[in-house]
Amino acid sequence: MKREFDIYGLGAALVDTEITLVDADLHRMQVEKGVMTLVDEERQHQLMAHLSDHLVASKRASGGSAANSIIGASYFGCKNFYSCKVADDDNGRFYLQDMRAAGVSTPTMLGQEAGITGKCLVMITPDAERTMNTFLGISGELSANEIDFDAIGRSEMVYIEGYLVTSPSGRAAAIKMREHARKVGTRVAISLSDPAMVQFFRDGLLEMIGDGVDIIFCNRDEAMQFAGADTIDAACAQLQRFANTFAITCGAEGAVVYDGFKLSKVEAPEVKAIDTNGAGDMFAGAFMYGLSQGLSFEFAGKFAATAAAKVVTQYGPRLRPEQHEELKRGFF
């Protein structure tokens, strides 16, 4: 019998602000391009002061990698649950309201503690590359206390964000979620999240993966770095040691998916990208939605690649609610 929730996500809760700039701005601010960098609140204020005269391309939005995936899957039609940590402040209340608007359930205890809800400054250059500077705030204190273990047993799958590896309590929470999911027969999916996570926290990611997971989501750079491989084919061979199945996004070239038996190359629609922020998150959300509908890995990959291609044609990490229905009409 199908369980109550399709996906239970665990990840950071960040309120995103997106700004367009040029490479010279990044250089002047000494910001490393194309990766997520953790900063303290003072540094984020400095960056915002530098960029005060720049165009804000998207309004305030609830973000975090896993949250983007969970919200996307929810708008496609999944019934989802999400655990994170927000403070009892304006951003925290906004975040939880945004989640509820997307139909995502959360534990009742969220948003009751004093503190500062996490914030992410997303900087988009003309080549559509996204660079993120993140102040975790109270999200850095995410722990197993924010997990509803009963809801894990009522979920078909848990989806764990790789960014949690940067926080000792977050990493421990991810491990406990994986272990409990195994006990109650819930599938486990994890993302590698960012090349910097693989470069600096590979051992922690291995702890989170433990004796293996059901699905790994990653991009080509993350896959090759994690596997210590020079080619995508070699990376695919190595990833099978850590996951029963996986999906590797390859930007404009689409994706490679492995269903446990065969590798399939998935083409992506040709589009003009203006903002790659959220593309991988949308791919994962759409892919998990496809699996929830009984699609094959190859067909779920085609749907996910199409959804990700749509995201990069506009600013912001997510699609508008009605765009999810438009995409579904082309596939279902």
N, C-alpha and C positions, 0 to 999 in steps of 0.2 A: 504494500500500500504506500502511496506517495506521502512523503512527510509534509509538515506544515510549511516549512521554509525551503526555498530552493537553494539559497546561498546565505551563509553567515560570514560576514566580513569582519576582519580585525585590522585596524590601522590607525594612522595619525588623523587627527581632526585639525584641519588648517583652513583658515579663511584666506582665500586667494585675492590678490590684487595684481592685475596684469598690466604691464607697461611696455610700449614699443620704444626701441632705441636703436642705436647703431653700435658696431663693434668698438668704435673709438670711445663710446661711453663706458663700455665694460672695461676697456683698457685703463681709462682714466680712474675708474673706481677700484681697479685691481681685483676684478671679479673674473673667476675662471669660467670660460664659456662652455655651455652645453651640459653641465652637470648640476646636481643639487649640492649646495654647500650649507652646512649648519652655521648660523650666526647667533650672537646674543642680541638682545633687544636694542642695545645702544647702536650696534653696527647696522641693524635694520633701519633705525631712525636716520642714521647718517646717509644710507642709500636713498631713502625716501626724500630726504632734503636735497640731495643731488639731482633727483629726478622729478622734483615738484612741478617743473614746467613742461613735463612730457605728457603726451596723450595717454590717458587711461583707457585702454581698449575694451575692457570688460568691467561690468559692475562687480561689486563684492559677491563672492560665491563660496559656498561650502566646498572645500576641496580636501586634498589628501589623495594619494594614489588609489588606495583600495576603495575609498569613498566614491571617487569618480566611477570606478568599475561597478560598484554595487548600485549606485544611482542609475547608471546607464542600463544595467540589466533589469532594474525595477521598472524603468519606463518602457522597456521592451515587453515586459509582462511577467517577470519573475516576482515571487513574493520573498522579500529579503529581510535580513536582520543585520544590524551593524553595531559593533562595540568600538568605542573610542574614549577620549577623555577631553571634556571641555570645562571651562570655568563658569561660574555664575556671574557672567558679565554680558555686555551687549552682544559681542561676537559669539559667545557661547549659546545664547538664546537664539540668535539668528541661525546658527549652524543647525541646531536641533529642529527648528521650524522648517528649514530647507529640506532636511532629511524627511520629516513627516510629509511635506508637500509632495515628495517623490514616492511616497508610499512605503518607506523603509521604517521598520520597527527598531527601537533601541531599548536597552535596559532602563528601567524606571529611575535608577539612582543617578543617571548622568546629569551633569550641569548643576550640581548642588554645592560644589566646593569653591572657596575663594581662590583667586589666582588670575592668570591671564591666558585666554584662549590662544592657541598657536596661530601664527600668521605666516604666509608665504608670499614673497615678492617674486612674481614670474616676469622675466624680462625677455622680450621677443625681438630678435634682430631681423633685418630684411631677408635673410636666407631662410626664415621661418624656424630657425633653431630656438629652443627654449632653454633659458638659464634660470635656475631657481636659487634664491637665498631664503632660508627657512629659519624662523625663530619658533622653536617647538612650544615654548611656554609650558602650560600644564600638561600638554600632550606628551611631553618627555617623561611624565610620571605615570603613563599608562601602565597598568599592571593587571594581574589576574583578577583583581577586585572588580574590574569593569566587565568581566566575562560572565555571561549567563550560561552556565554549564548545562542546565536543563535544555536551553534552546539549541545547543550543539546537537543533542540527540534528536531534536525535532527538525533538523536541517539535513538536506541531501548532501551538502558540501560546505566545507569551510574554506575561506579564501584569506590567506595571510599575506600582509604587505611586507616586502623585504626591507623597507626603510626602518622597521622596528628593530633591526639589528643594532642600530646606533645607541639604543637605550637599554641598559642592563635589565630594568624591570619590564620593558616592552619585549625584549628578547625572551625573557623567562615566561611571559604571558603567552607568546607565540608557541613556545615549546609545550606549555601546559595545554593549550588548545589542540595542538596536533596530537598529543598523547591521549587526551580525552576523546577526541574524534575517532581515533583508532579503536578505543574501547567500545564505543557505541555504534560502530559501523558506518561512520560518516566519512565521505571522501575528503581528502586534503589537497588543496591547491595552494601554491605559494608563488609569489613574484620575486624576481631578483632586483627589480625596481630601478636600478641606476648603475652605470659603470663604476662610479665612485664607491658604491656599496660593495661591489665585488672586489674592487682593488684594495680597499682598506679594511673590509670586514668579512672576508671570505670564510674565515674560521667560524665566526658567529653565524653566518648563513648555514654552514654545515651543521652547526648545533641545532638550528631551527628545522632543518630538513631531517635530521636524525637518521633513522634507518631507511628513509625513503618516503616520498610523497606520491600522490596519484598524478598530479599535474604540476609542471613548472612552466611559468610564463616568463619570457625574457626577450630582449632584443638581440640582434646578432653580436654586437660588441660585448654585451654581458655574457652571452653563451660562450663565446670564444675565450674570454678572460676567465670565466668560472671553470671551464674545462681545461684551461692551459693548452688550447689548440690554436693552430695557425689557419685552419680552414673551417668553414661551416660544417662540412661533412664530418670532420674529425670531432667537432664539438657535439654534433648529434650522437655520435657513437659513445662519447663520454657521458652525456646527459642521461643515457639509459641506465647508468649505474645509480642515479639518484632519484629517478622518477619513472613510473610506469608509462607515462605519456608526457608530451610537452608541446608547446607552441612557441616558435621563435619568430618575432616580427623582423622584417628586413626593409623597413621604410617603403619607398616607392616600388621596390621589387616584390612586395607582398609578404609572404610568410612561408615558413616550413613547419608542418605539423606532423606529429608522430602519434599514432593511435595505439601503440603497443605491438603492432605487427608490421606496419609499413610507414615510410616517410612519404608525404605528399607536398608538392610545391603549389602554393596558392598565389595566383596573380592578384595584384591590386589594380583598381581602376586608375587611369591616368588623370590626375587632377593638378591644379596649380595650388601648391601649398603656401599658406601665409602664416601659419602658426601650428607647430607640431606638438604644442603642449596638450597632453591628454590623449594623444593618439594610441599609445600603448595601453593606457587605462581603458579606453573605449574598446580596443581589440579584445582585451580580457573579458570585459563585461558582456560584450556581444557574443563572444565565443562561448562563455558559460551559459548564456541564455540559449544559444543554439543547442548545446548539449542537453539542457533541461527539456528541450522540445524533441529530443530523440534524434537529432541530426548526426550524421557521420562527422568525424573530425575534419574531413576534407570540406564538406559543405558548410559546417560551422565556421571553418577557417575562411571560406569565401565570403560568408556573411559578415564576419568580424573585420576582414580586410576592407570591405566596402564601407562599413560603419566608420572605421578609422580614417579612411580616405575622405569621408564627408567631414569629419571633425577638423582636419587640417586646412579645409578651405575657408574657415571662419575663425574669428578670435574666440578664445575661451576653451577650456578643456572638455566641455560637454556639448551635446546637442540640445536643441529646444525640444520640449515634450512631443510636439507634433511631428518633428523630424524622425523620431523613432518609428512612428506608425508608417510614415512614407517609405522608410527603408524596408520595413517588414512586408509591405505590399509588393515589393519587387522580388521577394524570396518565398513568401508563404501563400 
